[in-house]
Amino acid sequence: MTTAPVRLMRGFATVGGLTMASRVLGFARDVLIAALLGAGPMAEAFFVAFRLPNMFRRFFAEGAFNMAFVPLLAKRLEGEGSEAERRAAAQDFAEEALAALTAVLLALTALALVAMPVLMLALAGGFADDAERFDLAVAYARIEFPYLLCMSLTALFSGVLNALGRFAAPAAAPILLNVFLIGAMGLALAFAWPVGDALAWGVLAAGFAQAAMVWLAARRAGMALRLRRPRLTPGVRRLARLGAPGALAGGATQINLVVGTLIASFFPGAVAWLSYADRLYQLPLGVVGVAIGVVLLPELSRRVRRGDEAGARDAMNRAAELCLALTLPAAAALAAVAGPIVSVLFGRGAFSPEDVAATATATALYALGLPAYVLQKVVQPIFFAREDMDSPLRYAVAAMATNVVVAAAGAPLVGYVAIPLGTVLGAWLQLWLLMRGARARDPAARADARLAKAAPRLLAASLAMGLALWLGAQALGEALAAPGLRWLALAGLMLGGGALYAVLAVTGGGVRPADLRAALRRRD
């Protein structure tokens, strides 16, 4: 029988591997956007417009809906009765949730399309004095906003699949967005279309493709959900009650994004710089954080339902261990050599040396918060698995307040740099509050001896690797700037740093090779 740690590792490997493929394509996408649009008006208009449906998506789907939906669905799958009866109860609940979510999102989308100029002023007030950027952002946002409906439905079907232990299709769906956007830019170049217009329509087309992909996967898994007439059933009321604190917590997080975007819009180029920097730190955050969040929540929900406290604690500790093993070196690398990374990836075409320097500064700052962002994904499922949505809300509000104060007060002093600085400080505060609250109420949140031994060793290996990367970047300065060698030099630098970290982590006892072999042997 497959043990919980091995099952978790295999799930992480499946989700992480597919997410890595998506992020690599995302890099290719953003390299093309940077070369074609740089940090100019069309790039900033596209990034702001795309941020709007993504903000609401995190509010409705990831922040509120899915964190309440998955434990409730898992409870029905692990409930009383035969397997067929449990499946029927789970499908009935999922169809009720689908009807309610669709009705709410259709109404919200219609309202947003009408009120888009007002929404854009709230999100990017700095564009108001620049008619070109403002009009483009409004036009692109109206095209892209229905992406919210598509992605929220994608989140629902993904939640169904994750509760069933099917992780591949939900993890592969984001790949379609990058494929569609790269294809849209190719068509724009071939037919001389405006690149921003092609990107906006590419987002919308990708949304429908992603929703269709996970719907078909759910149907193949025996969950062919039908769209019913929305009704306020007991299951929907329970979902709404549990989801409301999550929605407010998601709203607190989105206020951070709104404030950050609003402040950045007053500094020409800053919206684009922060978007490119976001792409870089989102690579490890997505690969590790998303994989851990997706796999750990249904696993903890099942174990809590069965009363398996020892299994829940082991699952959480192994997830934290994997998180530290992957994110600490990623953070050290991004902080140590942000300049060369940004220069090689984006420094061409319309992306100027000034854009490179500004983006590198934001990247290095964001990197300092990377372990906190990912560890939150480990700790939050402890609350969600027990249907406690109130505590994470309080912690998110405290982090939001810190973020807003630092960004707003710091902007007049240090400019756009205050935005990532506030984000990082808020992330660490939220993690500290989550860990303190979880330890006070749940034995599963306490670090075991193995995690306590591994954590400082992983940190030491990461810091040593970061120093080696910085020294290597100084030695390879000319090669990293040479057009014909820069990609090879960066690849060699990063591979060398990764090899050094692997040796230090294994020989120092921070990583157990047996766990890696178990994760890669066979994927669920």
C-alpha positions as CSV (number, residue, x, y, z in Angstrom):
1,M,0.0,0.0,0.0
2,T,1.4,3.4,-0.9
3,T,2.3,5.5,2.2
4,A,1.1,9.0,2.7
5,P,4.6,10.7,2.3
6,V,5.3,8.7,-0.9
7,R,1.8,9.6,-2.2
8,L,2.3,13.2,-1.4
9,M,5.8,13.3,-3.0
10,R,4.3,11.7,-6.2
11,G,1.5,14.2,-6.2
12,F,4.0,17.0,-5.8
13,A,6.1,15.7,-8.6
14,T,3.1,15.4,-10.9
15,V,1.8,18.9,-10.2
16,G,5.3,20.5,-9.9
17,G,6.5,19.0,-13.2
18,L,3.5,20.2,-15.2
19,T,3.6,23.5,-13.5
20,M,7.3,23.8,-14.4
21,A,6.4,23.2,-18.0
22,S,3.8,26.0,-17.8
23,R,6.3,28.4,-16.2
24,V,9.0,27.7,-18.8
25,L,6.5,28.5,-21.5
26,G,5.5,31.5,-19.4
27,F,9.1,32.7,-19.6
28,A,9.1,32.3,-23.3
29,R,5.9,34.3,-23.5
30,D,7.2,37.1,-21.4
31,V,10.5,37.2,-23.2
32,L,8.5,37.8,-26.4
33,I,6.3,40.4,-24.8
34,A,9.4,42.2,-23.4
35,A,11.1,42.2,-26.8
36,L,8.1,43.3,-28.7
37,L,6.5,45.8,-26.2
38,G,9.2,46.5,-23.6
39,A,7.8,48.5,-20.7
40,G,5.8,50.9,-22.9
41,P,2.1,51.9,-22.9
42,M,0.8,48.8,-24.7
43,A,2.7,46.5,-22.3
44,E,1.4,48.3,-19.2
45,A,-2.1,48.4,-20.5
46,F,-2.1,44.6,-21.2
47,F,-0.6,43.8,-17.8
48,V,-3.1,45.9,-15.9
49,A,-6.0,44.6,-17.9
50,F,-4.9,41.0,-17.3
51,R,-4.5,41.6,-13.6
52,L,-8.2,42.6,-13.2
53,P,-9.8,39.2,-14.0
54,N,-6.9,37.4,-12.2
55,M,-7.6,39.4,-9.1
56,F,-11.2,38.5,-9.1
57,R,-10.3,34.9,-9.9
58,R,-8.1,34.6,-6.8
59,F,-10.9,36.2,-4.8
60,F,-13.7,33.9,-6.0
61,A,-12.0,30.7,-7.1
62,E,-8.7,30.2,-5.3
63,G,-9.0,32.4,-2.3
64,A,-12.6,31.7,-1.2
65,F,-14.4,29.1,-3.2
66,N,-11.9,26.3,-3.7
67,M,-10.5,26.3,-0.2
68,A,-14.0,25.7,1.2
69,F,-15.2,23.5,-1.7
70,V,-12.4,20.8,-1.6
71,P,-12.8,19.9,2.1
72,L,-16.6,19.7,1.8
73,L,-16.4,17.6,-1.4
74,A,-13.7,15.3,0.3
75,K,-16.0,14.9,3.3
76,R,-18.7,13.5,1.0
77,L,-16.3,11.2,-0.8
78,E,-15.1,9.9,2.6
79,G,-18.6,9.8,4.2
80,E,-21.0,7.0,5.1
81,G,-22.5,4.5,2.6
82,S,-21.2,2.5,-0.4
83,E,-18.7,4.0,-2.8
84,A,-21.5,4.6,-5.4
85,E,-23.6,6.5,-2.8
86,R,-20.7,8.6,-1.7
87,R,-19.9,9.4,-5.4
88,A,-23.5,10.4,-6.0
89,A,-23.6,12.7,-3.0
90,A,-20.3,14.3,-4.0
91,Q,-21.5,14.8,-7.6
92,D,-24.8,16.3,-6.4
93,F,-23.0,18.8,-4.2
94,A,-20.5,19.7,-7.0
95,E,-23.4,20.4,-9.4
96,E,-25.1,22.6,-6.8
97,A,-21.8,24.5,-6.4
98,L,-21.4,24.8,-10.2
99,A,-24.8,26.3,-10.6
100,A,-24.3,28.9,-7.8
101,L,-20.9,29.9,-9.0
102,T,-21.9,30.3,-12.6
103,A,-24.9,32.5,-11.7
104,V,-22.7,34.8,-9.5
105,L,-20.0,35.1,-12.1
106,L,-22.3,35.9,-15.0
107,A,-23.8,38.7,-13.0
108,L,-20.4,40.0,-11.9
109,T,-19.0,39.9,-15.5
110,A,-21.9,41.8,-16.9
111,L,-21.6,44.5,-14.3
112,A,-17.8,44.7,-14.8
113,L,-18.1,45.2,-18.5
114,V,-20.3,48.2,-18.1
115,A,-18.3,49.7,-15.2
116,M,-14.9,49.0,-16.7
117,P,-13.6,52.7,-16.9
118,V,-14.4,53.1,-13.2
119,L,-12.7,49.8,-12.3
120,M,-9.7,50.9,-14.2
121,L,-9.5,54.2,-12.4
122,A,-9.6,52.4,-9.1
123,L,-6.9,49.9,-10.2
124,A,-4.5,52.2,-12.1
125,G,-5.4,55.8,-11.3
126,G,-2.0,56.9,-12.6
127,F,-3.2,56.1,-16.2
128,A,-5.8,58.8,-16.0
129,D,-3.4,61.4,-17.3
130,D,-2.3,59.2,-20.2
131,A,-5.2,58.7,-22.5
132,E,-3.3,56.1,-24.6
133,R,-2.6,53.8,-21.7
134,F,-6.0,54.3,-20.1
135,D,-8.1,53.7,-23.2
136,L,-6.0,50.6,-24.2
137,A,-6.3,49.2,-20.6
138,V,-10.1,49.6,-20.6
139,A,-10.4,48.0,-24.1
140,Y,-8.2,45.1,-23.2
141,A,-9.9,44.6,-19.8
142,R,-13.3,44.3,-21.5
143,I,-12.0,41.6,-23.8
144,E,-10.3,39.7,-21.1
145,F,-12.7,40.0,-18.1
146,P,-14.8,36.9,-19.1
147,Y,-11.6,35.0,-18.5
148,L,-12.7,35.2,-14.8
149,L,-15.8,33.0,-15.6
150,C,-13.7,30.5,-17.5
151,M,-11.0,30.2,-14.8
152,S,-13.4,30.0,-11.9
153,L,-15.1,27.1,-13.6
154,T,-11.7,25.6,-14.2
155,A,-11.0,26.0,-10.5
156,L,-14.2,24.1,-9.6
157,F,-13.5,21.2,-12.0
158,S,-9.9,21.2,-10.8
159,G,-11.1,20.9,-7.2
160,V,-13.3,17.9,-8.1
161,L,-10.3,16.2,-9.8
162,N,-8.0,17.0,-6.9
163,A,-10.4,15.6,-4.3
164,L,-10.4,12.4,-6.4
165,G,-6.6,12.4,-6.4
166,R,-6.4,13.3,-10.1
167,F,-3.8,16.1,-10.4
168,A,-2.4,15.9,-13.9
169,A,-5.2,17.7,-15.9
170,P,-5.6,20.7,-13.5
171,A,-1.8,21.2,-13.4
172,A,-1.6,20.9,-17.2
173,A,-4.4,23.4,-17.9
174,P,-2.3,26.6,-17.3
175,I,0.1,25.4,-20.1
176,L,-2.7,26.3,-22.6
177,L,-2.6,30.0,-21.6
178,N,1.0,30.3,-22.5
179,V,0.6,28.3,-25.7
180,F,-2.3,30.5,-26.8
181,L,-0.5,33.8,-26.0
182,I,2.7,32.7,-27.7
183,G,0.6,31.7,-30.7
184,A,-1.3,35.0,-30.6
185,M,2.0,36.9,-30.8
186,G,3.1,34.8,-33.7
187,L,-0.1,35.6,-35.6
188,A,0.2,39.3,-34.8
189,L,3.7,39.3,-36.3
190,A,2.6,37.3,-39.3
191,F,-0.5,39.5,-40.1
192,A,0.8,42.8,-38.8
193,W,-1.9,43.0,-36.0
194,P,-1.4,45.1,-32.9
195,V,0.4,42.8,-30.4
196,G,-1.6,44.0,-27.4
197,D,-4.9,43.3,-29.2
198,A,-3.7,39.8,-30.1
199,L,-2.7,39.1,-26.5
200,A,-6.0,40.2,-25.1
201,W,-8.0,37.9,-27.4
202,G,-5.5,35.1,-26.7
203,V,-6.3,35.3,-23.0
204,L,-10.0,34.9,-23.7
205,A,-9.6,32.0,-26.0
206,A,-7.2,30.3,-23.6
207,G,-9.8,30.6,-20.8
208,F,-12.4,28.6,-22.7
209,A,-9.8,26.0,-23.7
210,Q,-8.7,25.5,-20.1
211,A,-12.2,25.2,-18.8
212,A,-13.0,22.6,-21.5
213,M,-9.9,20.6,-20.7
214,V,-10.7,20.1,-17.0
215,W,-14.4,19.5,-17.7
216,L,-13.5,16.7,-20.0
217,A,-11.0,15.3,-17.4
218,A,-13.7,15.4,-14.7
219,R,-16.1,13.6,-17.1
220,R,-13.6,10.9,-17.7
221,A,-13.1,10.5,-13.9
222,G,-16.8,9.8,-13.5
223,M,-17.9,13.3,-12.5
224,A,-19.8,14.5,-15.6
225,L,-21.3,17.6,-13.9
226,R,-24.5,19.1,-15.3
227,L,-25.4,22.8,-15.1
228,R,-28.6,23.0,-13.0
229,R,-30.8,25.9,-12.1
230,P,-29.1,27.7,-9.2
231,R,-30.8,27.0,-5.8
232,L,-29.8,27.9,-2.2
233,T,-29.6,24.4,-1.0
234,P,-28.1,23.4,2.4
235,G,-24.9,22.4,0.7
236,V,-24.6,25.8,-1.1
237,R,-25.4,27.6,2.2
238,R,-22.7,25.7,4.0
239,L,-20.3,26.4,1.2
240,A,-21.1,30.1,1.3
241,R,-20.8,30.3,5.0
242,L,-17.4,28.7,5.0
243,G,-16.3,30.6,1.9
244,A,-17.3,34.0,3.2
245,P,-14.2,34.4,5.5
246,G,-12.1,33.0,2.7
247,A,-13.6,35.6,0.3
248,L,-12.8,38.3,2.8
249,A,-9.3,37.0,3.2
250,G,-8.9,36.8,-0.6
251,G,-10.3,40.4,-0.7
252,A,-7.6,41.4,1.7
253,T,-4.9,39.9,-0.5
254,Q,-6.4,41.6,-3.5
255,I,-6.4,45.0,-1.8
256,N,-2.6,44.5,-1.6
257,L,-2.5,44.0,-5.4
258,V,-4.8,47.0,-6.0
259,V,-2.7,49.3,-3.9
260,G,0.5,48.0,-5.5
261,T,-0.8,48.5,-9.0
262,L,-2.3,51.9,-8.1
263,I,1.0,53.1,-6.7
264,A,3.0,51.6,-9.6
265,S,0.8,53.3,-12.2
266,F,2.1,56.7,-11.0
267,F,5.7,55.6,-11.9
268,P,6.1,55.2,-15.7
269,G,7.2,51.7,-16.5
270,A,6.7,50.4,-13.0
271,V,3.6,48.3,-13.8
272,A,5.6,46.4,-16.4
273,W,8.8,46.1,-14.2
274,L,6.8,44.6,-11.4
275,S,5.0,42.3,-13.8
276,Y,8.2,40.9,-15.2
277,A,9.7,40.5,-11.7
278,D,6.5,38.8,-10.6
279,R,7.0,36.2,-13.4
280,L,10.5,35.4,-12.1
281,Y,9.6,34.7,-8.5
282,Q,6.3,33.1,-9.5
283,L,8.3,30.2,-11.1
284,P,9.4,28.6,-7.8
285,L,6.2,29.8,-6.1
286,G,4.0,28.2,-8.7
287,V,6.0,25.0,-9.1
288,V,6.4,24.4,-5.3
289,G,3.6,26.4,-3.7
290,V,0.8,25.5,-6.0
291,A,1.9,21.8,-6.0
292,I,1.9,21.7,-2.2
293,G,-1.4,23.5,-1.8
294,V,-3.2,21.4,-4.4
295,V,-2.0,18.0,-3.1
296,L,-1.8,18.7,0.6
297,L,-5.4,20.1,1.2
298,P,-7.3,17.0,0.0
299,E,-4.7,14.7,1.8
300,L,-5.2,16.6,5.1
301,S,-8.9,16.7,4.6
302,R,-9.1,12.9,4.2
303,R,-6.9,12.3,7.3
304,V,-8.8,14.8,9.5
305,R,-12.0,13.0,8.4
306,R,-10.5,9.7,9.5
307,G,-9.1,11.1,12.7
308,D,-5.5,10.2,11.6
309,E,-3.6,13.0,13.5
310,A,-0.3,11.3,13.2
311,G,-0.7,11.0,9.4
312,A,-1.8,14.6,9.1
313,R,1.3,15.8,11.0
314,D,3.6,13.6,8.9
315,A,2.0,15.0,5.7
316,M,2.4,18.6,6.8
317,N,6.0,18.1,7.9
318,R,7.1,16.4,4.8
319,A,5.4,19.1,2.7
320,A,7.3,21.8,4.7
321,E,10.5,19.9,4.3
322,L,10.1,19.7,0.5
323,C,9.1,23.4,0.4
324,L,12.3,24.5,2.2
325,A,14.4,22.2,0.1
326,L,13.2,23.9,-3.1
327,T,12.4,27.5,-2.2
328,L,15.4,28.4,-0.1
329,P,17.9,27.9,-2.9
330,A,15.5,29.5,-5.4
331,A,15.3,32.6,-3.2
332,A,19.0,32.7,-2.7
333,A,19.6,32.5,-6.5
334,L,17.1,35.2,-7.4
335,A,18.5,37.5,-4.8
336,A,22.1,36.9,-5.6
337,V,22.0,37.2,-9.4
338,A,18.8,39.0,-10.2
339,G,20.7,41.4,-12.5
340,P,22.2,38.7,-14.9
341,I,18.9,36.7,-14.9
342,V,16.8,39.7,-15.9
343,S,19.3,40.9,-18.4
344,V,19.6,37.5,-20.2
345,L,15.9,36.7,-20.1
346,F,14.4,40.1,-21.0
347,G,17.2,42.5,-22.0
348,R,16.7,42.9,-25.7
349,G,14.5,44.7,-28.3
350,A,12.3,47.3,-26.6
351,F,13.5,46.3,-23.1
352,S,16.2,48.9,-22.2
353,P,19.1,48.6,-19.7
354,E,17.1,50.9,-17.4
355,D,14.2,48.4,-17.6
356,V,16.6,45.6,-16.7
357,A,18.0,47.4,-13.6
358,A,14.5,48.3,-12.3
359,T,13.1,44.8,-12.9
360,A,16.2,43.2,-11.2
361,T,15.8,45.3,-8.1
362,A,12.1,44.3,-7.8
363,T,13.0,40.6,-8.4
364,A,15.7,40.6,-5.7
365,L,13.2,42.1,-3.2
366,Y,10.4,39.7,-4.1
367,A,12.9,36.8,-3.7
368,L,13.4,37.6,0.0
369,G,9.7,36.7,0.6
370,L,9.6,33.6,-1.5
371,P,9.9,31.0,1.4
372,A,7.2,32.8,3.3
373,Y,4.8,32.8,0.3
374,V,5.3,29.0,-0.2
375,L,5.2,28.0,3.5
376,Q,1.8,29.7,3.8
377,K,0.6,27.1,1.3
378,V,1.8,24.4,3.8
379,V,0.2,25.9,6.9
380,Q,-3.1,27.2,5.5
381,P,-4.5,23.7,4.7
382,I,-4.4,22.9,8.4
383,F,-7.1,25.5,8.9
384,F,-9.1,24.7,5.8
385,A,-9.1,21.0,6.4
386,R,-10.9,21.7,9.7
387,E,-13.2,24.2,8.0
388,D,-11.7,27.1,10.0
389,M,-11.8,30.0,7.6
390,D,-11.9,32.8,10.2
391,S,-8.4,32.5,11.5
392,P,-6.7,32.9,8.1
393,L,-8.9,35.9,7.5
394,R,-7.6,37.7,10.5
395,Y,-4.0,37.0,9.6
396,A,-4.5,38.1,6.0
397,V,-6.0,41.4,7.2
398,A,-3.1,42.1,9.4
399,A,-0.6,41.3,6.6
400,M,-2.7,43.5,4.2
401,A,-2.5,46.5,6.6
402,T,1.3,46.1,6.9
403,N,1.7,45.8,3.1
404,V,-0.5,48.9,2.4
405,V,1.2,51.1,5.0
406,V,4.7,50.2,3.9
407,A,3.9,50.6,0.2
408,A,1.9,53.9,0.6
409,A,4.3,55.5,3.1
410,G,7.4,54.3,1.3
411,A,6.5,55.3,-2.3
412,P,7.3,59.0,-1.8
413,L,10.7,58.0,-0.3
414,V,11.9,55.1,-2.5
415,G,9.4,55.0,-5.4
416,Y,8.1,51.7,-6.8
417,V,10.6,49.7,-4.6
418,A,8.2,50.2,-1.7
419,I,5.7,47.9,-3.3
420,P,7.8,44.7,-3.3
421,L,9.2,45.7,0.1
422,G,5.6,45.9,1.6
423,T,4.7,42.6,-0.1
424,V,7.6,40.8,1.5
425,L,7.1,42.2,5.0
426,G,3.4,41.4,4.8
427,A,4.1,37.8,3.7
428,W,6.5,37.1,6.6
429,L,4.0,38.6,9.1
430,Q,1.2,36.5,7.7
431,L,3.3,33.3,7.9
432,W,4.3,34.0,11.5
433,L,0.6,34.5,12.5
434,L,-0.5,31.4,10.6
435,M,2.2,29.3,12.3
436,R,1.5,30.7,15.8
437,G,-2.3,30.1,15.4
438,A,-1.8,26.6,13.9
439,R,0.6,25.4,16.6
440,A,-1.8,26.6,19.3
441,R,-4.7,24.5,18.1
442,D,-3.3,21.5,16.1
443,P,-0.6,18.9,16.8
444,A,-0.2,18.5,13.0
445,A,1.3,22.0,12.9
446,R,4.3,21.2,15.1
447,A,7.6,20.5,13.5
448,D,8.9,17.0,14.1
449,A,12.6,16.1,14.8
450,R,13.3,15.4,11.1
451,L,12.1,18.9,9.9
452,A,13.8,20.7,12.8
453,K,17.1,19.0,11.8
454,A,16.7,19.6,8.1
455,A,15.7,23.3,8.0
456,P,18.9,24.9,9.2
457,R,21.0,22.6,7.0
458,L,19.0,23.6,4.0
459,L,19.3,27.3,4.8
460,A,23.1,27.0,5.2
461,A,23.4,25.1,1.8
462,S,21.3,27.8,0.1
463,L,23.3,30.7,1.5
464,A,26.5,29.1,0.4
465,M,25.1,28.5,-3.1
466,G,24.0,32.1,-3.2
467,L,27.4,33.4,-2.4
468,A,29.0,31.1,-5.0
469,L,26.5,32.3,-7.6
470,W,27.3,36.0,-6.9
471,L,31.1,35.3,-7.1
472,G,30.5,33.3,-10.3
473,A,28.5,36.2,-11.9
474,Q,31.4,38.6,-11.2
475,A,33.8,36.2,-12.9
476,L,31.5,35.7,-15.9
477,G,30.5,39.3,-16.3
478,E,31.7,39.7,-19.9
479,A,30.2,36.4,-21.0
480,L,26.9,37.2,-19.4
481,A,26.8,40.4,-21.5
482,A,28.0,38.9,-24.8
483,P,25.1,38.3,-27.2
484,G,26.3,35.0,-28.4
485,L,27.3,33.6,-25.0
486,R,24.9,35.1,-22.5
487,W,22.4,32.2,-22.5
488,L,25.1,29.6,-22.2
489,A,26.9,31.5,-19.5
490,L,23.7,31.9,-17.4
491,A,22.8,28.3,-17.9
492,G,26.3,27.2,-16.8
493,L,26.1,29.5,-13.8
494,M,22.7,28.2,-12.6
495,L,23.5,24.6,-13.3
496,G,26.8,24.9,-11.3
497,G,24.9,26.6,-8.5
498,G,22.3,23.9,-8.5
499,A,24.9,21.1,-8.4
500,L,26.7,22.8,-5.5
501,Y,23.5,23.1,-3.6
502,A,22.5,19.5,-4.2
503,V,25.9,18.3,-2.9
504,L,25.8,20.5,0.1
505,A,22.1,19.6,0.9
506,V,22.7,15.9,0.6
507,T,26.0,15.7,2.3
508,G,24.8,18.0,5.1
509,G,21.8,15.9,5.8
510,G,19.2,18.4,4.6
511,V,17.8,16.2,1.8
512,R,17.1,12.5,1.9
513,P,17.8,11.0,-1.6
514,A,15.4,8.1,-0.8
515,D,12.5,10.6,-0.7
516,L,13.4,12.0,-4.2
517,R,13.6,8.5,-5.6
518,A,10.2,7.6,-4.2
519,A,8.7,10.7,-5.7
520,L,10.0,10.1,-9.2
521,R,9.5,6.3,-9.3
522,R,5.9,6.5,-10.3
523,R,3.4,9.3,-10.4
524,D,-0.3,8.9,-9.4
